[in-house]
Amino acid sequence: MKVFVKGTTYLAEPGSYFKDSVKIDGDFIVPPKTQFWKDLVVSGHLSLGVGSRVGGNITCNGAVIGRGCLVEGELNSGSEQLTVCDGARVLVIRSEGNVLLRPGIVSDEVHGENILVMGKIHCGKLMGRNTRVVTN
């Protein structure tokens, strides 16, 4: 599938699917409902569009995981902000920085420096230096 480049920002074509692992050297903006059948490695910031699916692991420096996304492997983030939006499913979330979890996410484990949970989530373990839960 086509990936467009503007400076250090990459943009996938709408309706894309990727059969092999993908490696991006820069920031990556992914449109809604994009399919990755294997791993996704992004050296910069990842914006994963609503309803997208990653069949393997994600490695990035920071990310916004869109509403209703499915990550069947681990999400490994660097020191930038990591936000996982409403209803996303991620097997394991690991971050060296801050993690924001929106309502309805499902994960076995979450590791981060500071974890902020906004509403009800389904999670096995929350492990961070500071963990705060804010409910309605």
N, C-alpha and C positions, 0 to 999 in steps of 0.2 A: 504494500500500500504506500501511498505517497505521504511524505512528511515535508512540510514547507519550513524554510529557515529564514529568520529575520534577525540578524546579529547573532546573539547567543540564545535566542528563543526559538524553539521548535514547535510546530503545530501540526497535529495529525489531521488527515482529511476526514470529514464527517462520514460515518458509516464504515470506518476502517476496522480491519481485524488483522492481527499479526500472528503468524504460525510459529515463528522462531522467537528466541529471546531478543529483547530490544535494549540497546545501550545508547543513551543520549548524553552528549557532552555539552550541557547547558540546562536551561529551563525548558520544561515540556508542558504544553497545554493540550489536553486530551478532550475531544468533544464527547457529548453524551453517547452512551451505549456502544463504546468502543471495546473490542475484545482482544485480549492478549492471552495466548494459549500457554506461554511460558513466562520466564522472568522479565522484569522491567527494571533497568538500572538507569538512574538519572543523576548526573553530577550536581545539578542545581535544584531548583524548586519544581515540584510536580503539582499540577492541577488536574486531577482525575475527574472527568465529567460524570454527571448523574447516570446511574445505572450501568456503569462500565464494569468489566470483569477482568481479573488478572488470575490466570491459572497457576502461577508460581509465586515467587517472592518479589517484593518491591524494595529497592534500595534507593534512597534519595537523601538530599540534605534538609529538606522540609517539604511539607505537602498539605494540600487540601484534598481530602478524599470525599467525593461528592455523595449526595443522598442516594441510598439504595445500591451502592457499589458492593461488589463481592471480590475479596482478595482471599484466595484459597491457601496462600502461604503466609509468610511473615512480612510485616511492614517494618523496615529498618530505616530510621530517619536520623539525620545528623543533628546539629545544634539549633537549626532554625525551628520556628513554630510548626507543630503538626496538629492539624484539625481533621477530625473524623466526623462527618456530617450524619444527620438523622438516618437511621435504618441501615447503615452500612454494616457489612459482615467482614471481619478480618480475623484470621486465625490467631496471630500473635502480633502485638504492637510493641515495638521497642524504639525509644527515642532518647537521644542525649540531651534534649532540650525540653521545652514545655509541650504538654499534650492537652488539647481541648477535645472532650468527648461530648457529642450532642446526643439528645434522647434517642433511644431505640437501637443503639449500636449493639452488636453481638461480637464478643471476643473471648477467647480462653484466658489470655493474659494481657496486661498492659504494664509496660515498664517505662518510666520517664523521670525527669528531674522534678518537675512540678506537674501534677495532673489535676485538671479542673473538669468535673463531671457536671453537665448541665441537664439534669433530669434523670429519668430512670433508664438504666442500661442493664444488659445481661453480660456479666463478666465474671470469670473464675477468680482471677487474682488482679489486684491493683497494687503495684509496687512503685513508689516514688518517694522522694525526699519530703515533699509536701503534697498531700492529696486533699482536695476540697470538693464537696458535693453540694450543689445548689439545686433545690427543688422548687416547684411552683407553689 
